[in-house]
């Protein structure tokens, strides 16, 4: 019942923000007219620059994420993940919320890492907390936000606090009812399948260990080299597979994002800036569609500080880094649809409420 209520509140909130964005695109003419403007030389050049910049901006983070994910798969055992993960739900949620400080990854590279952690035995709710908080609660993003809002440093601190609070609350909610894996595919079985490189290595090791005592040392050395070769092969294989899996959705998301950014008349943003509730919904929908990396979105938000109050700016900075268009496409390849919708709903409602509260203290 509570899940249905959240879906009824959160999904319409985001949908309303996106619809306002669509209305904004149409303020200066019809949709065909807006699309026709994209063919103008200046706008077409802007579209090319935006599209390429989004790809180049996200590329290193996705590459870092898939490599880190592949290293986890090859070198970190399920037992190690379970050993270091707190058993207490509250401690686990706090652990997930602060994990980004040690492993600061952009949202573009978070999904393959979290998918691997969950598949290896980390409780799903802790992985999801890391997925939500990690792109914001880390030193890199704090530094960029503080730099963008030098005249209003309270926004930088509020962004960290709101993101951590929202992620922790979502984690506590999920810890109560999430009993099954939210992943679409159980990858933990892949790591132990007979065809997996690690399984072949163990088989080789067993065969070598069965040799005579005279060649025991040579057999151990050969097996060790074989294990390292197998692990490196596994890292390259997993990295390439996940990179191409995530990359195609990044390109599609970047394409639509560049089109929308080119078509939107930013001067029309003032239509929503004076509306208390609509300004929050609009900025969240704006962040969802723009799909800007969390390491650079603060500079976009700062450019609107003369139009919008701190609350809507914080909602833009928090919601967009947790849930955006390209991120949602990648989430749908990893998690079940019900989980993705619930995450969007929870994040929408909690971000709006927390940002409004934070504004009162700035």
C-alpha positions in Angstrom: 0.0 0.0 0.0 2.8 2.4 0.9 4.7 1.5 -2.3 1.6 2.3 -4.4 1.2 5.7 -2.6 4.9 6.6 -3.2 4.5 5.7 -6.9 1.4 7.8 -7.1 3.3 10.8 -5.6 6.8 10.4 -7.0 6.2 9.4 -10.6 3.6 12.2 -11.3 6.0 14.7 -9.6 8.8 13.9 -12.0 6.4 13.6 -15.0 5.0 17.1 -14.2 8.5 18.5 -14.2 9.3 16.9 -17.6 6.0 18.1 -19.0 6.9 21.6 -17.9 10.1 21.2 -19.7 8.2 20.1 -22.8 6.0 23.2 -22.5 9.1 25.4 -22.2 10.4 24.0 -25.5 7.1 25.0 -27.1 6.9 28.5 -25.6 8.6 30.1 -28.7 6.7 28.1 -31.3 5.5 24.7 -32.4 7.5 21.4 -31.9 8.3 21.2 -35.6 9.6 24.8 -35.3 11.7 23.9 -32.3 13.2 21.0 -34.2 13.7 23.1 -37.2 15.8 25.5 -35.1 18.2 22.6 -34.5 19.0 22.6 -38.2 20.2 26.3 -38.1 24.0 26.5 -38.4 24.6 28.0 -35.0 22.2 25.7 -33.2 23.5 22.7 -35.1 27.0 23.6 -34.0 25.8 23.9 -30.4 24.1 20.5 -30.6 27.3 18.9 -31.9 29.4 20.5 -29.1 26.9 19.5 -26.4 26.6 15.9 -27.7 30.3 15.4 -27.9 31.0 17.1 -24.6 28.4 14.9 -22.8 30.0 11.7 -24.3 33.5 12.9 -23.5 32.5 14.0 -20.0 30.9 10.7 -19.1 33.3 8.4 -21.0 36.1 8.3 -18.5 33.8 7.7 -15.6 32.0 4.8 -17.3 35.4 3.4 -18.2 36.6 3.8 -14.6 33.4 2.2 -13.4 33.5 -0.9 -15.6 37.2 -1.5 -14.9 36.6 -1.2 -11.2 33.7 -3.5 -11.5 35.8 -6.0 -13.5 38.5 -5.9 -10.8 35.9 -6.6 -8.2 34.7 -9.6 -10.1 38.2 -11.0 -10.7 40.1 -10.3 -7.4 37.5 -9.7 -4.7 35.7 -12.8 -3.4 32.1 -13.0 -2.3 33.3 -13.9 1.2 35.4 -10.6 1.4 32.3 -8.5 0.4 30.2 -10.2 3.0 32.9 -9.9 5.7 33.3 -6.1 5.3 29.6 -5.3 4.9 27.9 -4.5 8.2 25.2 -6.9 9.2 23.1 -4.3 11.0 20.7 -2.6 8.6 21.2 0.9 10.1 25.0 0.5 10.1 24.9 -0.9 6.6 22.9 2.0 5.3 25.3 4.5 6.9 28.2 2.5 5.4 26.7 2.7 1.9 26.0 6.4 2.3 29.6 7.2 3.1 31.2 4.7 0.7 31.5 7.4 -1.9 34.1 9.2 0.2 36.5 6.2 -0.3 35.3 5.4 -3.9 34.3 8.6 -5.6 32.7 7.5 -8.8 30.3 9.6 -11.0 26.8 8.3 -11.5 27.9 7.2 -15.0 30.2 4.6 -13.6 28.2 3.6 -10.5 25.8 1.1 -12.0 28.2 -1.6 -13.1 30.0 -1.4 -9.8 26.9 -1.6 -7.7 25.6 -4.4 -9.8 28.8 -6.4 -9.2 28.7 -5.7 -5.5 25.1 -6.9 -5.1 25.9 -10.0 -7.2 28.8 -10.8 -5.0 26.7 -10.7 -1.8 26.4 -7.1 -0.6 22.8 -6.5 0.5 20.9 -4.8 -2.3 19.7 -1.9 -0.1 23.3 -1.0 0.8 24.3 -1.1 -2.8 21.4 1.1 -3.8 22.3 3.6 -1.1 25.8 3.7 -2.5 24.4 4.1 -6.0 22.3 7.2 -4.9 24.7 8.9 -2.4 28.1 8.0 -4.0 27.9 10.4 -7.0 27.3 13.3 -4.6 28.7 12.5 -1.2 32.4 12.5 -2.3 35.2 15.0 -2.1 35.3 15.7 -5.9 31.7 16.7 -6.2 31.8 18.8 -3.0 34.9 20.7 -4.3 33.2 21.4 -7.6 29.9 22.5 -5.9 31.8 24.7 -3.4 33.7 26.3 -6.3 30.5 26.9 -8.3 28.7 28.5 -5.3 31.6 30.4 -3.7 29.2 33.2 -2.7 26.7 30.8 -1.3 28.7 27.9 0.3 25.6 26.8 2.2 24.3 25.3 -1.0 27.3 23.0 -1.2 26.9 21.8 2.4 23.2 21.4 1.9 23.7 19.3 -1.2 25.8 16.9 0.7 23.4 16.8 3.7 20.3 16.4 1.6 21.8 13.7 -0.7 23.0 11.7 2.3 19.7 12.0 4.1 17.6 11.0 1.1 19.8 8.0 0.3 19.8 6.8 4.0 16.0 7.1 4.2 15.6 5.2 1.0 18.0 2.5 2.2 16.1 2.1 5.5 12.8 1.7 3.6 14.3 -0.8 1.2 15.9 -2.8 4.1 12.5 -3.5 5.5 10.8 -5.0 2.5 13.4 -5.9 -0.1 13.9 -9.7 0.4 14.8 -10.7 -3.1 17.6 -9.6 -5.4 16.5 -6.6 -7.5 18.9 -7.5 -10.3 17.5 -8.7 -13.6 20.1 -11.4 -13.9 21.8 -13.3 -11.1 25.5 -12.6 -12.0 26.8 -14.4 -8.9 26.1 -17.7 -10.7 28.2 -16.6 -13.7 31.3 -16.2 -11.5 31.0 -19.8 -10.3 29.9 -21.4 -13.6 32.1 -24.1 -15.2 32.8 -21.8 -18.1 34.0 -18.9 -16.0 37.8 -18.3 -16.1 38.0 -18.6 -12.3 36.5 -22.1 -12.5 38.9 -23.1 -15.2 41.8 -21.9 -13.1 40.7 -23.9 -10.1 40.4 -27.0 -12.4 43.9 -26.5 -13.7 45.2 -26.0 -10.2 43.6 -29.2 -9.1 45.1 -31.1 -12.0 48.6 -29.6 -11.4 48.3 -30.4 -7.7 47.7 -34.0 -8.5 51.2 -34.3 -10.2 54.2 -36.1 -8.7 56.1 -34.6 -5.8 59.1 -34.1 -8.1 57.3 -31.5 -10.2 55.3 -30.0 -7.3 57.1 -26.6 -7.2 56.9 -26.2 -11.0 53.2 -27.1 -10.9 52.5 -24.5 -8.3 54.3 -21.8 -10.2 52.5 -22.7 -13.4 49.2 -22.7 -11.6 49.9 -19.2 -10.1 50.8 -17.8 -13.5 47.7 -19.4 -14.9 45.6 -17.8 -12.3 46.9 -14.3 -12.9 46.5 -14.8 -16.7 43.0 -15.9 -16.2 42.2 -13.0 -13.9 43.6 -10.5 -16.3 41.6 -12.1 -19.1 38.5 -12.0 -17.0 39.1 -8.2 -16.2 39.4 -7.4 -19.9 36.4 -9.5 -20.8 34.1 -8.1 -18.2 35.3 -4.5 -18.9 34.6 -4.7 -22.6 31.2 -6.4 -22.1 29.9 -3.9 -19.6 31.4 -0.9 -21.4 29.5 -1.7 -24.6 26.3 -2.6 -22.6 26.3 0.7 -20.8 27.8 2.8 -23.6 24.9 2.4 -26.0 22.5 3.8 -23.5 24.8 6.6 -22.7 25.0 7.6 -26.4 21.2 7.5 -26.8 20.7 9.5 -23.6 23.4 12.0 -24.7 21.7 12.4 -28.1 18.3 13.3 -26.6 19.9 15.4 -23.9 21.8 17.5 -26.5 18.6 18.0 -28.6 16.7 19.2 -25.6 19.4 21.5 -24.3 19.7 23.1 -27.8 15.9 23.5 -28.2 15.1 25.0 -24.7 14.9 28.8 -24.5 16.5 29.5 -21.1 15.0 32.9 -20.9 11.7 31.3 -20.5 12.8 29.6 -17.2 11.5 32.7 -15.4 8.0 31.4 -16.0 8.4 28.8 -13.2 11.0 30.5 -10.9 8.4 32.4 -8.8 6.1 29.4 -8.2 7.0 27.7 -4.9 6.1 24.1 -5.7 6.3 24.3 -9.5 9.9 25.6 -9.2 11.0 22.4 -7.4 9.2 20.1 -9.8 10.5 22.0 -12.8 14.1 22.0 -11.6 14.0 18.2 -10.9 12.5 17.6 -14.3 15.1 19.9 -15.8 17.9 17.9 -14.1 16.4 14.6 -15.2 16.4 15.7 -18.9 19.7 17.5 -19.0 21.5 14.4 -17.5 24.7 16.3 -16.6 27.5 14.6 -14.8 27.5 15.3 -11.0 31.1 16.6 -11.2 30.0 19.6 -13.4 26.2 20.1 -12.8 26.9 22.7 -10.1 28.2 25.2 -12.6 24.9 24.8 -14.6 22.9 25.3 -11.4 24.9 28.3 -10.4 24.0 30.0 -13.7 20.4 29.9 -12.6 21.0 31.3 -9.1 19.6 34.7 -10.0 16.3 33.1 -11.1 15.7 30.4 -8.5 15.8 30.1 -4.8 18.3 27.8 -3.1 15.7 25.1 -2.5 15.0 24.4 -6.2 18.7 24.6 -6.9 19.5 22.0 -4.3 16.7 19.8 -5.7 18.3 20.1 -9.1 21.8 19.2 -7.7 20.6 16.2 -5.7 17.9 14.7 -7.9 19.8 15.0 -11.2 22.9 13.3 -9.8 20.7 10.4 -8.4 18.2 10.0 -11.2 18.5 11.3 -14.7 17.5 10.2 -18.2 20.7 8.4 -19.3 21.0 7.0 -15.8 17.5 5.6 -15.9 18.1 3.8 -19.2 21.1 2.1 -17.6 19.2 1.3 -14.4 16.5 -0.5 -16.5 19.2 -2.7 -17.9 20.3 -3.8 -14.4 17.3 -3.6 -12.1 13.8 -4.8 -12.3 11.2 -2.2 -13.5 9.4 -2.1 -10.2 12.6 -1.3 -8.3 13.5 1.5 -10.8 10.0 3.1 -10.6 10.1 2.9 -6.8 13.5 4.5 -6.7 12.3 7.4 -8.9 9.3 7.9 -6.8 11.1 7.8 -3.5 13.9 10.1 -4.7 11.4 12.6 -6.2 9.3 12.9 -3.0 12.2 12.9 -0.5 14.4 15.3 -2.5 11.7 17.9 -2.8 10.9 17.7 0.9 14.5 17.7 2.1 15.5 20.5 -0.3 12.6 22.6 1.0 13.7 22.0 4.6 17.4 22.8 3.7 16.4 26.1 2.2 15.1 27.3 5.6 18.6 26.9 7.1 20.5 28.7 4.3 
